Amino acid sequence: MRAILMGGGLALLISLIGTRYAIRYFTRKGYGQEIRDDGPTSHHTKRGTPTMGGTVIILAAVVGYFGAKLITGQVPSASALLLLFLFVGMGAVGFLDDFIKVYKQRNLGLRSKAKMIGQTVIALTFGALALSPWLADHRGRTPASEHISFLRDIGWLALPPILAVLLIWFLITGFSNAVNLTDGLDGLATGASILVFGAYTIVNIWQFNQFCAIEPGPTCYEVRDPLDLAVVAAAITGACFGFLWWNASPAQIFMGDTGSLALGAALAGLAVLTRTELLLIILGGIFVIETVSVMLQVGYFKVTRGKRIFRMAPLHHHFEMLGWEQVTVVIRFWILTGLFVAGGLGLFYAQWVVNI
């Protein structure tokens, strides 16, 4: 438990201080955000705001985790290292996308196919390693499972290894892009991520307290390294907290694709490693809604040859176009995220109570 507090605290401190220096550095270098011309006109004032702030989130979380491990004298687990690989790897794909944007001074970075190739390589590598027997613990448990999971593994829904890896790929690419779509207003994706990563910190602590290796029984959880995953989740939560200080409206820096792709992938990775894949749809409900709004808008536009369901997608822009202030949209979306998180955690706990 000490490692969880230290990891979160160190990451928060590093992010809070480091983001201030990042703002100065990126401003001096001219690494400013380009704004889409078809977006709300109020966003045009944000052109030139420093971007790639996700580098600070990633650095703070990684240093916070390893700092906590060093202070407590604990050895990093396979599950935590895999999650950090996914976090950093997807952040690298986003960084390349952001760098092309600022270097060429345009709103288009990596081509969609190139970005998907990068995401796919990272996601498939993570999936293959997470299911690899080489990383099994002394009880034979691999970091990930071949079963589809909700609140824990669903026993009768086992997949062949190849399909299990493809499911992991789908979750990772889907949620990394979902957080990327949500990152369109000052502090929106950052605040929502804090709530969901905080929820996963609680889930991991609870799973450790009811860990089958410690407390065997009908309600115990068969997760590979729950306590160490809690340290990573806490470190990312702390890093996002520190970043939000500077990212809240009016934002002095944006996380860019560097941060949004990394955070979305880490959420999916936590869902896979904690055996709560379908629960992520509830906990991260706001990201799902934003993604579905884009899918509906594009599909309806093509079917009706030019008609739209929303004034603009993703959904947060629709409310902006209706006249809502950006801060109002962000706060109300945070409230929705809190409700999703409360509902998801309630289901998680209720399932354990029912089976006592």
C-alpha positions as CSV (number, residue, x, y, z in Angstrom):
1,M,0.0,0.0,0.0
2,R,2.9,2.3,0.7
3,A,4.1,1.9,-2.9
4,I,0.6,3.0,-4.2
5,L,0.7,6.2,-2.2
6,M,4.4,6.9,-3.2
7,G,3.8,6.1,-6.8
8,G,0.8,8.4,-7.1
9,G,2.4,11.2,-5.0
10,L,5.7,11.2,-6.9
11,A,3.9,11.2,-10.3
12,L,1.7,14.1,-9.2
13,L,4.6,16.1,-8.0
14,I,6.7,15.4,-11.1
15,S,3.8,16.2,-13.5
16,L,2.8,19.4,-11.6
17,I,6.3,20.8,-11.8
18,G,7.4,19.2,-15.1
19,T,4.4,20.5,-17.0
20,R,5.3,24.1,-16.2
21,Y,8.8,23.6,-17.7
22,A,7.3,21.7,-20.6
23,I,5.0,24.7,-21.4
24,R,8.1,27.0,-21.5
25,Y,10.1,24.6,-23.6
26,F,7.4,23.8,-26.2
27,T,6.5,27.5,-26.4
28,R,10.1,28.5,-27.1
29,K,10.4,25.8,-29.7
30,G,7.1,26.8,-31.3
31,Y,5.4,23.4,-30.8
32,G,1.9,24.8,-30.9
33,Q,-1.4,23.1,-31.6
34,E,-3.0,23.4,-35.0
35,I,-6.8,23.8,-34.9
36,R,-9.3,22.2,-37.4
37,D,-11.0,24.8,-39.5
38,D,-14.4,23.2,-39.4
39,G,-14.5,23.2,-35.6
40,P,-16.2,25.7,-33.3
41,T,-14.9,29.2,-34.0
42,S,-14.2,29.6,-30.2
43,H,-11.4,27.1,-30.6
44,H,-9.4,29.3,-33.0
45,T,-8.0,31.3,-30.1
46,K,-6.3,28.1,-29.0
47,R,-4.1,27.9,-32.1
48,G,-0.4,27.9,-31.0
49,T,-1.1,26.5,-27.5
50,P,1.8,24.1,-26.7
51,T,1.0,20.5,-27.3
52,M,2.6,17.1,-26.7
53,G,2.1,17.5,-23.0
54,G,1.4,13.8,-22.8
55,T,5.1,13.3,-22.7
56,V,5.1,14.8,-19.2
57,I,2.2,12.5,-18.1
58,I,4.1,9.4,-19.4
59,L,7.4,10.4,-17.9
60,A,5.9,11.3,-14.5
61,A,3.9,8.0,-14.3
62,V,6.9,5.9,-15.2
63,V,9.3,7.7,-12.9
64,G,6.6,7.6,-10.1
65,Y,6.2,3.9,-10.5
66,F,9.9,3.0,-10.5
67,G,10.6,5.5,-7.8
68,A,8.0,3.8,-5.6
69,K,9.5,0.4,-6.3
70,L,13.0,1.7,-5.5
71,I,11.9,3.3,-2.2
72,T,10.0,0.3,-1.0
73,G,12.6,-2.2,-2.3
74,Q,10.1,-4.2,-4.3
75,V,10.8,-5.9,-7.7
76,P,8.6,-4.8,-10.6
77,S,6.1,-7.5,-11.7
78,A,5.6,-8.8,-15.3
79,S,2.1,-7.4,-15.4
80,A,3.2,-3.9,-14.5
81,L,6.1,-3.9,-16.9
82,L,3.8,-5.1,-19.7
83,L,1.3,-2.3,-18.9
84,L,4.1,0.3,-18.9
85,F,5.3,-1.0,-22.2
86,L,1.8,-0.5,-23.7
87,F,1.6,2.9,-22.1
88,V,4.9,4.2,-23.4
89,G,4.7,2.4,-26.7
90,M,1.3,3.9,-27.6
91,G,2.5,7.2,-26.4
92,A,5.5,7.0,-28.8
93,V,3.0,6.5,-31.7
94,G,1.1,9.5,-30.6
95,F,4.3,11.5,-30.2
96,L,5.3,10.8,-33.8
97,D,1.8,12.0,-34.9
98,D,2.1,15.2,-32.8
99,F,5.6,15.9,-33.9
100,I,4.6,15.7,-37.6
101,K,1.8,18.1,-36.9
102,V,3.9,20.8,-35.3
103,Y,6.9,20.3,-37.6
104,K,4.8,20.7,-40.7
105,Q,2.4,23.2,-39.1
106,R,-0.7,21.3,-40.1
107,N,-3.6,19.6,-38.4
108,L,-2.8,16.2,-40.0
109,G,0.0,14.2,-38.5
110,L,0.5,10.5,-39.3
111,R,-1.8,9.1,-42.0
112,S,-4.6,7.0,-40.6
113,K,-3.1,3.8,-41.9
114,A,0.4,4.5,-40.6
115,K,-1.1,5.3,-37.1
116,M,-3.1,2.1,-37.1
117,I,-0.1,0.1,-38.1
118,G,1.8,1.6,-35.1
119,Q,-1.1,0.9,-32.7
120,T,-1.5,-2.6,-34.1
121,V,2.2,-3.5,-33.6
122,I,2.2,-2.3,-30.0
123,A,-1.2,-3.9,-29.2
124,L,-0.4,-7.3,-30.7
125,T,3.0,-7.4,-29.0
126,F,1.3,-6.6,-25.7
127,G,-1.4,-9.3,-26.3
128,A,1.1,-12.0,-27.3
129,L,3.3,-11.4,-24.3
130,A,0.4,-11.1,-21.8
131,L,-0.8,-14.5,-22.9
132,S,2.7,-16.1,-23.1
133,P,3.4,-19.0,-20.7
134,W,6.9,-17.6,-20.4
135,L,5.5,-14.9,-18.1
136,A,3.4,-17.2,-16.0
137,D,3.9,-17.0,-12.2
138,H,4.6,-20.0,-9.9
139,R,0.9,-20.8,-10.0
140,G,0.9,-20.9,-13.8
141,R,-1.1,-17.7,-14.1
142,T,-0.3,-15.5,-17.2
143,P,-0.8,-11.7,-17.0
144,A,-3.8,-11.9,-19.3
145,S,-6.5,-14.6,-19.8
146,E,-7.9,-16.3,-22.8
147,H,-11.4,-15.9,-21.3
148,I,-13.7,-13.0,-22.0
149,S,-14.2,-11.2,-18.8
150,F,-16.7,-8.8,-17.1
151,L,-16.3,-8.6,-13.4
152,R,-14.0,-11.6,-13.5
153,D,-13.3,-14.3,-16.1
154,I,-16.4,-15.8,-17.6
155,G,-15.6,-19.5,-17.4
156,W,-17.5,-20.7,-20.4
157,L,-16.3,-17.9,-22.7
158,A,-12.7,-19.1,-23.5
159,L,-11.2,-18.1,-26.8
160,P,-8.5,-19.7,-28.9
161,P,-5.2,-17.9,-28.4
162,I,-5.3,-16.1,-31.7
163,L,-8.8,-14.8,-31.1
164,A,-7.9,-13.7,-27.6
165,V,-5.0,-11.7,-29.0
166,L,-7.3,-10.1,-31.5
167,L,-9.8,-9.2,-28.8
168,I,-7.0,-7.5,-26.9
169,W,-5.9,-5.6,-30.0
170,F,-9.5,-4.5,-30.5
171,L,-9.8,-3.2,-27.0
172,I,-6.5,-1.4,-27.0
173,T,-6.9,0.3,-30.4
174,G,-10.5,1.1,-29.7
175,F,-10.0,2.8,-26.4
176,S,-6.8,4.6,-27.4
177,N,-8.8,6.2,-30.2
178,A,-11.8,6.7,-27.9
179,V,-9.7,8.9,-25.5
180,N,-8.2,10.6,-28.5
181,L,-11.7,11.6,-29.7
182,T,-12.7,12.8,-26.3
183,D,-9.6,15.0,-26.0
184,G,-11.2,18.0,-27.6
185,L,-11.9,20.4,-24.8
186,D,-9.7,21.8,-22.0
187,G,-9.3,19.2,-19.3
188,L,-12.1,16.9,-20.6
189,A,-10.0,13.8,-21.3
190,T,-7.6,14.5,-18.4
191,G,-10.3,14.8,-15.8
192,A,-12.3,11.8,-17.1
193,S,-9.1,9.7,-17.1
194,I,-8.4,10.6,-13.5
195,L,-11.7,9.2,-12.5
196,V,-11.4,5.9,-14.4
197,F,-7.8,5.3,-13.5
198,G,-8.7,6.1,-9.9
199,A,-11.5,3.4,-10.2
200,Y,-9.0,0.9,-11.4
201,T,-6.7,1.7,-8.5
202,I,-9.6,0.7,-6.2
203,V,-10.4,-2.4,-8.2
204,N,-6.8,-3.6,-8.0
205,I,-6.6,-3.0,-4.3
206,W,-9.8,-4.9,-3.7
207,Q,-8.5,-7.8,-5.9
208,F,-5.3,-7.9,-3.9
209,N,-7.3,-8.0,-0.6
210,Q,-9.2,-11.0,-2.1
211,F,-6.3,-12.5,-4.0
212,C,-6.5,-16.2,-4.5
213,A,-2.8,-16.6,-3.7
214,I,-3.4,-15.1,-0.3
215,E,-7.1,-15.7,0.5
216,P,-8.3,-18.7,-1.5
217,G,-12.0,-19.3,-1.7
218,P,-15.0,-19.1,-4.0
219,T,-14.9,-15.3,-4.2
220,C,-11.2,-14.8,-4.6
221,Y,-9.7,-13.1,-7.7
222,E,-7.3,-14.9,-10.1
223,V,-5.3,-11.9,-11.2
224,R,-1.5,-12.1,-11.8
225,D,-0.2,-9.0,-10.0
226,P,-3.1,-6.9,-8.6
227,L,-1.1,-4.8,-6.1
228,D,1.6,-3.8,-8.6
229,L,-1.1,-2.9,-11.1
230,A,-2.6,-0.6,-8.5
231,V,0.8,1.2,-8.2
232,V,0.8,1.8,-12.0
233,A,-2.8,2.9,-12.0
234,A,-2.1,5.3,-9.0
235,A,1.0,6.7,-10.8
236,I,-1.0,7.5,-13.9
237,T,-3.8,9.0,-11.8
238,G,-1.3,11.2,-10.0
239,A,0.4,12.2,-13.3
240,C,-3.0,13.2,-14.8
241,F,-3.8,15.2,-11.6
242,G,-0.6,17.2,-11.9
243,F,-1.2,17.8,-15.6
244,L,-4.8,18.9,-15.1
245,W,-3.6,21.9,-13.1
246,W,-2.2,23.4,-16.4
247,N,-4.7,21.7,-18.8
248,A,-7.9,23.0,-17.1
249,S,-9.7,25.8,-18.9
250,P,-8.1,28.0,-20.2
251,A,-5.6,25.3,-21.1
252,Q,-1.9,26.3,-21.1
253,I,-0.9,23.0,-22.7
254,F,-2.6,20.1,-24.5
255,M,-1.7,16.4,-24.0
256,G,-1.9,15.8,-27.7
257,D,-2.1,12.3,-29.3
258,T,1.0,11.5,-27.2
259,G,-1.2,11.5,-24.0
260,S,-4.6,10.5,-25.3
261,L,-3.4,7.4,-27.2
262,A,-1.2,6.3,-24.2
263,L,-4.0,6.9,-21.6
264,G,-6.6,5.0,-23.7
265,A,-4.3,2.1,-24.3
266,A,-3.4,1.9,-20.6
267,L,-7.1,1.8,-19.6
268,A,-7.6,-1.1,-22.0
269,G,-4.4,-2.8,-20.7
270,L,-5.7,-2.5,-17.1
271,A,-9.0,-4.1,-18.2
272,V,-7.2,-7.0,-19.8
273,L,-4.8,-7.6,-16.9
274,T,-7.5,-7.3,-14.2
275,R,-10.0,-9.5,-16.0
276,T,-12.6,-6.7,-16.3
277,E,-12.7,-6.2,-20.1
278,L,-16.5,-5.6,-20.4
279,L,-16.6,-3.6,-17.2
280,L,-14.4,-1.0,-18.9
281,I,-17.3,-0.2,-21.2
282,I,-19.1,1.0,-18.1
283,L,-16.2,2.7,-16.2
284,G,-15.1,4.4,-19.4
285,G,-18.7,5.0,-20.6
286,I,-18.0,8.6,-21.5
287,F,-15.3,7.5,-24.0
288,V,-17.6,4.9,-25.4
289,I,-20.4,7.5,-25.9
290,E,-18.0,9.9,-27.6
291,T,-16.9,7.2,-30.0
292,V,-20.4,6.0,-30.8
293,S,-21.4,9.6,-31.6
294,V,-18.7,9.8,-34.2
295,M,-19.7,6.4,-35.7
296,L,-23.4,7.4,-35.8
297,Q,-22.6,10.7,-37.4
298,V,-20.4,9.3,-40.1
299,G,-22.7,6.4,-40.8
300,Y,-25.9,8.5,-41.0
301,F,-24.1,11.1,-43.1
302,K,-23.2,8.4,-45.7
303,V,-26.6,6.7,-45.7
304,T,-28.6,9.9,-46.0
305,R,-26.0,11.6,-48.4
306,G,-25.2,14.6,-46.3
307,K,-27.6,14.7,-43.3
308,R,-26.4,14.8,-39.7
309,I,-27.7,13.5,-36.4
310,F,-25.5,15.9,-34.3
311,R,-24.5,19.5,-35.2
312,M,-20.9,18.2,-34.9
313,A,-19.2,15.1,-33.7
314,P,-17.7,14.1,-31.3
315,L,-20.6,14.7,-28.9
316,H,-18.9,17.4,-26.8
317,H,-18.7,19.7,-29.9
318,H,-22.5,19.2,-30.5
319,F,-23.2,20.8,-27.1
320,E,-20.8,23.6,-27.9
321,M,-22.6,24.3,-31.1
322,L,-25.9,24.4,-29.1
323,G,-24.4,27.3,-27.1
324,W,-23.0,25.6,-24.0
325,E,-19.8,27.1,-22.6
326,Q,-16.8,24.8,-22.8
327,V,-16.4,24.7,-19.0
328,T,-20.1,23.7,-18.7
329,V,-19.6,20.8,-21.2
330,V,-16.5,19.6,-19.4
331,I,-17.9,19.7,-15.9
332,R,-21.1,17.9,-17.0
333,F,-19.1,15.2,-18.8
334,W,-17.0,14.8,-15.7
335,I,-20.2,14.3,-13.7
336,L,-21.3,11.7,-16.2
337,T,-18.0,10.0,-15.9
338,G,-18.3,10.0,-12.1
339,L,-21.7,8.3,-12.5
340,F,-20.3,5.7,-14.8
341,V,-17.5,5.0,-12.4
342,A,-19.8,4.8,-9.4
343,G,-22.1,2.4,-11.3
344,G,-19.2,0.2,-12.5
345,L,-17.6,0.0,-9.0
346,G,-21.0,-0.7,-7.5
347,L,-21.5,-3.7,-9.9
348,F,-18.0,-4.9,-9.1
349,Y,-18.6,-4.9,-5.4
350,A,-22.2,-6.2,-5.6
351,Q,-21.0,-9.3,-7.5
352,W,-18.5,-10.1,-4.8
353,V,-21.2,-9.5,-2.0
354,V,-23.7,-11.8,-3.8
355,N,-21.2,-14.6,-4.0
356,I,-20.0,-14.5,-0.4
